[in-house]
Amino acid sequence: MGFYVGLSSNGTLIDEAMSHRIAEIGYDYVGVSLDGIGPVHDEFRRQKGAYDAALNGIRLCRDRGIKVGVRFTMTERNVESLDGLLDLVDREGIDKFYLSHLVYAGRGNRFRGDDAFHVTTREAMDRVFARCWGYVQRGEKKEFVTGNNDADGVYFLMWVQKNYPEHVEHIKEKLEAWGGNASGVNVANIDNLGTVHPDTMWWHYDLGNVKTRPFSEIWPDTSDPIMAGLKASPRRIKGRCGQCRHFAICGGNTRVRAQQLTGDAWEEDPACYLDDTEIGVAADRRVVNAPYTGRHHDAAE
Ligand code: SF4
């Protein structure tokens, strides 16, 4: 039907025969998850040899001409692996690197400037930008994608502002046209039982089942309050997201994270790693008792 079809895999079962089948089916892309290099990955997966098997799967797909990528879900336990994986992608001629942000379990805006999550995330993004820009400058094709944190678009705009201010308006237009988070709008999930969800992170929330109601009826039905909220344009989000000057780029980020961490799907996203100056709101009242370093303000200029 002409759909773009990607396959996400842990890679361990991709042997010679399987890579042949994948090529025959005609997947547009195969993404293999790696949590680190060698033993780090094996320990995450609790399977000795998992890294070697996954890398072998990547190589087999690559050698058959299938577009292939490394998917890295960054956590505070494996952030040290980022550079090693970026090196691997380079060395092995892998087409794409996908960074999925670690799930944030912190307490909102409190100590945002010093919070390990926020600092780690920013540093990781800086490293990914630097690598990506290196390929662009050398005229080499390499794809970089980040996921699970729509504030990335704003952080990228800040990078452009700092390094290529003459392009900032153009990039801003592109990012606004993209529009940030699209769960429940341009992103949908139908699980293995046929139940529909706003995206893969919403498996605890059912919108109906395609075996009893057509998807074409389930999807536009805004009698469901979550769907009504996700499809509102613009979305009505509370807190700092609601006041953020970059809302048109980010869209208020990830609603399921707000719901899981605060109990309210329309609260601000606690995993935003931009500080109040950067998003153009007055210092949050919750940080008044904490010495706020303002260490990232230079990036907002
Ligand atoms: S404050 Fe909210 S809308 Fe603004 S960049 Fe952060 S997550 Fe996105």
Boltz pocket constraint, residues with backbone or C-beta under 6 A from the ligand:
constraints:
  - pocket:
      binder: B
      contacts: [[A, 150], [A, 151], [A, 154], [A, 240], [A, 241], [A, 242], [A, 244], [A, 245], [A, 246], [A, 247], [A, 250], [A, 251], [A, 252], [A, 253], [A, 268], [A, 269], [A, 271], [A, 272], [A, 273], [A, 274], [A, 279]]
      max_distance: 6.0
